[in-house]
Amino acid sequence: MWKVIRFLQRMWQIPYVKHPVLGVLLLVVLIVGSFLFLNLFTRHGAEYPVPNLVGESLADAEGLVKNLRLRLEVSDSTYIITKRPGEILDQQPRAGEMVKKGRRIILSINALSPQLVVVPNLVGETIRQALIVLEQAGLTVGRLSFTPDIAINNVLAQNFKGVAIAPGDSIPKGSSLDLVLGNGFSGAVTAMPEIQGFTLAEARNALAAVSMNVGRVTFDETVKDLSDSLTAKVYSTSPRYTGHDNLPLGARADLWLTLNASRIAASAITSPDEPKPVEEARDTSPEEENEDLEFDQ
């Protein structure tokens, strides 16, 4: 052992051996030090779950991502009357996805001040023509109610949040107008339309066109947030489509929606629940008039 040590000592004293060895050692130290430096200041490879920002205000969201040094960027805004101004509606990446520090989070928020549109005059129009006028005005159809009148399926009155509204008034774009229609004097009936594969907005218009209302709306487990709910498609209804006129005007149709393409395309569709008897059309309070939304877990 001592012989080996003395040999190395003699070799170390030779300049053309000592200098190259020192150079190699210095290079190794620099490389190792560089990797340690990068790992210390960039935490290379470390990932963190994105917090759920949907439903939060921008100020609250900033606090939630501060420690992760995530960057928030608002790319889009829309106005939804049931949401708070500035409320976050959607985010990319989604909550729970793993990202590195410094990642940019793209947000869609509810507009701080809604765009206003002028209320059209729908009185005297048929329900089908009223739907066209509403779409052109940037509005949607709300709850349909019926009253005895010879002008069957013609608009007799228009309401906003339970109160009569005059043509020319201004309301937020995307709002719903509730309509009062005539139902004749002879017990007029209608038929459930075939709406498989329709979005909720399309289904609402298709039902209104045949003098029906949207009832309970249930989204399956594939629908996670507002963005998903806007593109989800109807895969089942109650009552089912038969093609026969056997429903009273104003009847409610319960809808089930999904993003599962195979579920939508299935030729034989079975509702999650047994079809329920359809109640006669009745006037309801503004709170009752909003369709029930449910999300399966």
C-alpha positions in Angstrom: 0.0 0.0 0.0 2.8 2.4 0.9 4.5 1.6 -2.4 1.4 2.7 -4.3 1.2 5.9 -2.3 4.9 6.8 -2.9 4.4 6.0 -6.6 1.5 8.4 -6.9 3.4 11.1 -5.0 6.3 10.8 -7.5 3.9 10.9 -10.5 2.2 14.0 -9.0 5.4 15.8 -9.0 5.8 15.4 -12.8 4.3 18.5 -14.4 2.9 16.8 -17.6 0.9 14.4 -15.3 -0.2 16.9 -12.6 -1.6 19.6 -14.9 -3.9 17.4 -17.0 -5.2 15.7 -13.9 -6.0 19.0 -12.3 -7.7 20.1 -15.5 -9.9 17.0 -15.5 -10.8 17.5 -11.8 -11.7 21.1 -12.4 -13.9 20.2 -15.3 -15.8 17.6 -13.3 -16.3 20.1 -10.4 -17.7 22.7 -12.9 -20.1 20.2 -14.5 -21.4 19.0 -11.1 -21.7 22.5 -9.8 -23.7 23.6 -12.9 -26.2 20.8 -12.5 -26.6 21.6 -8.8 -27.0 25.3 -9.6 -29.7 24.7 -12.2 -31.6 22.3 -10.0 -31.5 24.7 -7.0 -32.8 27.8 -8.9 -35.1 26.2 -11.5 -36.1 23.0 -9.7 -35.8 21.1 -12.9 -38.4 18.4 -13.3 -40.5 19.5 -10.3 -44.2 19.7 -11.1 -47.2 20.9 -9.1 -51.0 20.4 -9.5 -52.9 23.4 -10.9 -55.4 24.8 -8.3 -59.0 25.0 -9.2 -59.7 28.7 -10.1 -63.2 28.3 -11.6 -65.7 30.3 -9.6 -63.0 32.5 -8.0 -62.4 36.2 -8.6 -59.2 37.3 -10.3 -57.9 38.7 -7.0 -58.5 35.5 -5.2 -57.0 33.5 -8.0 -53.8 35.5 -7.8 -53.5 34.6 -4.2 -54.0 30.9 -4.9 -51.2 30.7 -7.5 -48.7 33.1 -5.9 -46.6 30.5 -4.2 -46.5 28.4 -7.4 -45.4 31.5 -9.4 -48.0 30.7 -12.0 -48.9 33.5 -14.4 -52.6 34.3 -15.0 -53.7 35.6 -18.4 -57.3 36.5 -19.3 -57.9 35.5 -22.9 -61.7 35.7 -23.2 -64.7 37.1 -21.5 -68.4 36.5 -21.8 -71.4 37.6 -19.8 -73.6 35.0 -18.0 -76.3 36.6 -16.0 -76.2 34.1 -13.2 -72.5 34.6 -12.6 -70.7 37.4 -10.7 -68.8 40.0 -12.7 -65.2 39.0 -13.0 -65.8 35.4 -11.9 -63.5 32.9 -13.6 -65.6 30.6 -15.9 -62.9 28.3 -17.3 -59.2 27.7 -17.1 -56.5 26.0 -19.2 -54.7 23.8 -18.0 -57.5 22.3 -16.0 -57.5 21.9 -12.2 -55.3 19.0 -11.0 -53.0 18.9 -14.1 -49.3 18.9 -13.3 -47.3 21.9 -14.3 -43.9 23.5 -13.6 -43.5 26.9 -11.8 -43.9 29.8 -14.1 -46.5 28.1 -16.3 -49.1 30.4 -17.9 -52.8 29.7 -16.9 -55.3 30.9 -19.5 -58.5 32.2 -18.1 -62.0 32.9 -19.4 -64.0 35.3 -17.1 -67.5 36.7 -16.7 -67.5 40.2 -18.2 -67.2 43.0 -15.6 -69.9 45.0 -17.4 -72.4 43.2 -19.6 -73.1 44.2 -23.2 -76.6 45.5 -23.4 -79.1 44.7 -26.2 -82.4 46.2 -27.1 -85.5 44.1 -26.4 -87.5 43.3 -29.6 -91.3 43.3 -29.8 -92.4 39.7 -29.9 -96.1 40.2 -29.2 -98.2 38.9 -32.1 -95.4 36.7 -33.4 -95.7 32.9 -33.6 -93.3 31.1 -31.3 -91.2 30.0 -34.2 -90.8 33.5 -35.5 -90.1 34.8 -32.0 -87.2 32.3 -31.6 -85.6 33.7 -34.8 -86.0 37.3 -33.6 -84.6 36.5 -30.1 -81.5 34.9 -31.7 -81.0 37.9 -33.9 -81.2 40.2 -30.9 -78.7 38.1 -28.9 -81.3 36.8 -26.4 -82.7 33.4 -25.6 -86.1 31.9 -24.9 -86.9 31.3 -21.2 -90.0 29.7 -19.8 -93.2 29.3 -21.9 -96.5 29.7 -20.2 -100.0 29.4 -21.8 -103.3 31.1 -21.4 -106.6 30.5 -23.2 -106.6 32.6 -26.3 -107.7 32.0 -29.9 -104.2 32.9 -31.1 -102.7 29.5 -30.5 -98.9 29.5 -30.1 -98.8 33.3 -30.7 -96.9 35.5 -28.2 -99.3 37.5 -26.0 -96.8 38.9 -23.5 -93.1 39.0 -22.8 -91.4 39.1 -19.4 -87.9 39.5 -18.0 -87.3 38.1 -14.5 -91.0 37.8 -13.8 -91.8 41.4 -14.8 -93.3 42.6 -18.1 -90.7 44.3 -20.3 -91.4 46.7 -23.1 -89.8 46.7 -26.6 -86.9 49.1 -26.7 -85.7 48.5 -23.2 -82.1 47.4 -22.7 -81.0 44.1 -20.9 -77.8 42.1 -20.8 -76.9 40.2 -23.9 -77.7 36.5 -23.5 -80.6 37.1 -21.2 -83.8 35.0 -21.4 -87.3 36.3 -22.1 -90.2 34.4 -20.8 -93.2 34.3 -23.1 -96.9 33.9 -22.6 -98.6 32.1 -25.5 -102.2 31.4 -26.5 -103.2 27.7 -26.2 -106.5 27.9 -28.0 -109.8 26.6 -26.5 -109.8 23.0 -27.5 -107.0 21.3 -25.5 -104.2 21.6 -28.1 -101.4 19.1 -27.8 -97.9 18.7 -29.2 -95.3 16.0 -29.8 -91.9 15.5 -28.3 -89.2 16.4 -30.9 -86.2 14.2 -31.7 -83.3 16.0 -30.1 -80.7 13.3 -29.6 -77.3 14.9 -30.4 -78.4 18.4 -29.7 -76.6 20.8 -27.3 -78.6 22.2 -24.4 -79.1 25.5 -26.3 -80.2 23.7 -29.4 -82.5 21.4 -27.4 -84.1 24.4 -25.7 -85.0 26.1 -29.0 -86.2 22.8 -30.5 -88.5 22.3 -27.5 -89.8 25.9 -27.5 -90.6 25.6 -31.3 -93.1 22.8 -30.4 -94.4 24.7 -27.3 -92.5 22.7 -24.7 -90.2 23.7 -21.8 -86.8 22.3 -20.6 -87.3 20.5 -17.3 -84.5 18.9 -15.3 -81.1 18.9 -17.0 -78.5 16.2 -15.9 -74.9 16.1 -17.1 -73.0 12.8 -16.8 -69.5 12.3 -15.4 -67.8 13.4 -18.6 -69.0 17.0 -18.1 -66.7 18.7 -15.7 -67.3 22.5 -16.1 -69.1 25.3 -17.9 -67.1 24.8 -21.1 -68.0 21.1 -21.2 -71.7 21.9 -20.5 -71.9 24.2 -23.5 -70.7 21.4 -25.9 -72.3 18.4 -24.3 -75.0 16.6 -26.3 -78.4 15.1 -25.4 -78.3 11.3 -25.3 -81.6 10.7 -23.5 -84.9 12.5 -22.8 -88.1 12.0 -20.8 -90.6 11.8 -22.3 -89.1 9.9 -25.2 -89.5 10.8 -28.9 -92.5 9.0 -30.4 -93.7 11.2 -33.2 -97.2 11.3 -31.7 -99.0 14.4 -30.6 -99.9 13.5 -27.0 -98.4 16.2 -24.8 -100.1 19.3 -23.5 -98.6 22.7 -24.5 -96.0 23.8 -22.0 -95.0 20.3 -21.0 -91.5 19.9 -19.5 -88.9 17.5 -21.0 -86.0 16.2 -18.8 -82.7 16.0 -20.6 -79.5 14.0 -20.0 -76.3 15.2 -21.7 -72.8 13.8 -22.2 -69.5 14.3 -24.0 -69.2 10.6 -24.7 -69.5 10.2 -28.4 -70.4 6.5 -28.3 -73.2 7.2 -25.8 -74.6 9.9 -28.1 -74.4 7.7 -31.2 -76.1 4.7 -29.6 -79.1 3.7 -31.7 -81.1 2.5 -28.6 -81.1 5.1 -25.8 -82.5 4.4 -22.4 -83.1 7.2 -19.9 -81.3 6.8 -16.6 -84.6 7.1 -14.8 -88.0 5.7 -15.8 -90.1 8.3 -17.8 -92.3 10.3 -15.5 -95.8 11.5 -16.3 -95.8 15.0 -17.8 -97.6 17.5 -15.8 -100.0 20.0 -17.2 -98.5 23.4 -18.0 -98.7 25.8 -15.1 -97.5 29.2 -14.1 -94.4 29.2 -11.9 -92.4 31.6 -9.9 -89.2 33.0 -11.4 -87.2 30.7 -9.1 -89.1 27.6 -10.3 -88.8 28.7 -13.9 -85.1 28.0 -14.1 -84.4 24.5 -15.3 -82.8 22.2 -12.8 -79.1 21.4 -13.5 -77.5 18.3 -12.1 -74.0 16.9 -12.5 -73.4 13.1 -12.0 -70.3 12.4 -9.9 
